[in-house]
């Protein structure tokens, strides 16, 4: 399996895991429990897309990428972002780093 495919599959597994959400959402019992315009997975993917510029332009670009009909405002994004902690990003980084390290060991 290609390294990028493996990283993508594992990232998807992590992001869709209810256990990950429980560990990384502040006050899990109250946030990201119902179906909303900006889901937990979409929020993390948006943050990971490494946008530059304004939040408004990033939301517009992300909407085009996801082919979504939902209109998201800057305030909703900022409020949702405040409800997650950074451990999900650390976990995703460590996973991709370990995949890269393992693939390097295989090729050397």
C-alpha positions as CSV (number, residue, x, y, z in Angstrom):
1,X,0.0,0.0,0.0
2,X,1.3,3.5,-0.8
3,X,2.4,5.6,2.1
4,X,-0.2,8.4,1.3
5,X,-3.0,5.8,1.0
6,X,-2.1,4.3,4.3
7,X,-1.9,7.7,6.0
8,X,-5.2,8.7,4.5
9,X,-6.9,5.5,5.6
10,X,-5.6,5.7,9.2
11,X,-6.5,9.4,9.3
12,X,-10.0,8.7,8.3
13,X,-10.3,5.9,10.9
14,X,-9.1,8.3,13.6
15,X,-11.4,11.2,12.6
16,X,-14.5,9.0,12.4
17,X,-13.8,7.2,15.6
18,X,-16.2,8.0,18.4
19,X,-13.4,7.4,20.9
20,X,-11.2,10.0,19.3
21,X,-14.1,12.5,19.5
22,X,-14.7,11.7,23.2
23,X,-11.0,12.3,24.0
24,X,-10.6,15.5,21.9
25,X,-13.9,17.4,22.3
26,X,-14.1,19.7,25.3
27,X,-17.3,18.8,27.2
28,X,-18.1,15.9,25.0
29,X,-21.6,15.4,26.5
30,X,-22.7,18.8,25.1
31,X,-20.7,19.4,21.9
32,X,-20.8,17.7,18.5
33,X,-23.4,15.2,19.6
34,X,-26.1,16.2,17.1
35,X,-26.0,16.4,13.4
36,X,-24.9,19.9,12.5
37,X,-23.8,21.9,9.4
38,X,-20.2,21.8,10.6
39,X,-19.4,18.3,11.9
40,X,-16.4,17.3,14.0
41,X,-14.8,15.6,11.0
42,X,-15.4,18.5,8.7
43,X,-14.0,21.0,11.3
44,X,-10.8,19.0,11.8
45,X,-10.4,18.6,8.0
46,X,-10.9,22.4,7.5
47,X,-8.3,23.2,10.2
48,X,-5.9,20.7,8.6
49,X,-6.3,22.2,5.2
50,X,-3.8,24.8,6.3
51,X,-5.6,27.8,4.9
52,X,-3.9,31.1,4.6
53,X,-5.7,34.4,4.5
54,X,-9.0,35.1,6.2
55,X,-11.4,32.6,7.7
56,X,-14.0,33.8,5.3
57,X,-11.9,32.9,2.3
58,X,-11.0,29.5,3.8
59,X,-14.6,28.6,4.4
60,X,-15.5,29.6,0.9
61,X,-12.6,27.5,-0.5
62,X,-13.5,24.5,1.7
63,X,-17.1,24.8,0.6
64,X,-16.0,24.5,-3.0
65,X,-13.7,21.5,-2.2
66,X,-16.4,19.6,-0.4
67,X,-19.1,20.5,-2.9
68,X,-21.3,21.5,0.1
69,X,-24.5,23.6,-0.2
70,X,-24.1,24.6,3.5
71,X,-23.2,28.2,4.2
72,X,-20.8,28.5,7.2
73,X,-20.1,31.8,8.9
74,X,-16.8,32.8,10.5
75,X,-18.4,32.9,14.0
76,X,-19.7,29.4,13.7
77,X,-16.2,28.1,12.7
78,X,-14.5,30.0,15.5
79,X,-17.0,28.8,18.1
80,X,-16.7,25.2,16.9
81,X,-12.9,25.4,16.8
82,X,-12.9,26.5,20.5
83,X,-14.7,23.3,21.4
84,X,-11.9,20.9,20.4
85,X,-8.5,20.5,21.9
86,X,-5.3,20.0,20.1
87,X,-4.7,16.4,21.0
88,X,-6.4,15.2,17.8
89,X,-3.9,17.1,15.7
90,X,-1.0,15.7,17.8
91,X,-2.4,12.2,17.3
92,X,-2.7,12.6,13.5
93,X,0.8,14.1,13.3
94,X,2.3,11.2,15.3
95,X,0.5,8.7,13.1
96,X,1.8,10.2,9.9
97,X,5.3,10.6,11.3
98,X,5.4,6.9,12.3
99,X,4.1,5.8,8.9
100,X,6.9,7.9,7.3
101,X,9.5,6.6,9.6
102,X,8.4,2.9,9.0
103,X,8.4,3.4,5.2
104,X,11.9,4.9,5.4
105,X,13.1,1.9,7.3
106,X,11.6,-0.5,4.7
107,X,13.4,1.3,1.8
108,X,16.8,1.6,3.5
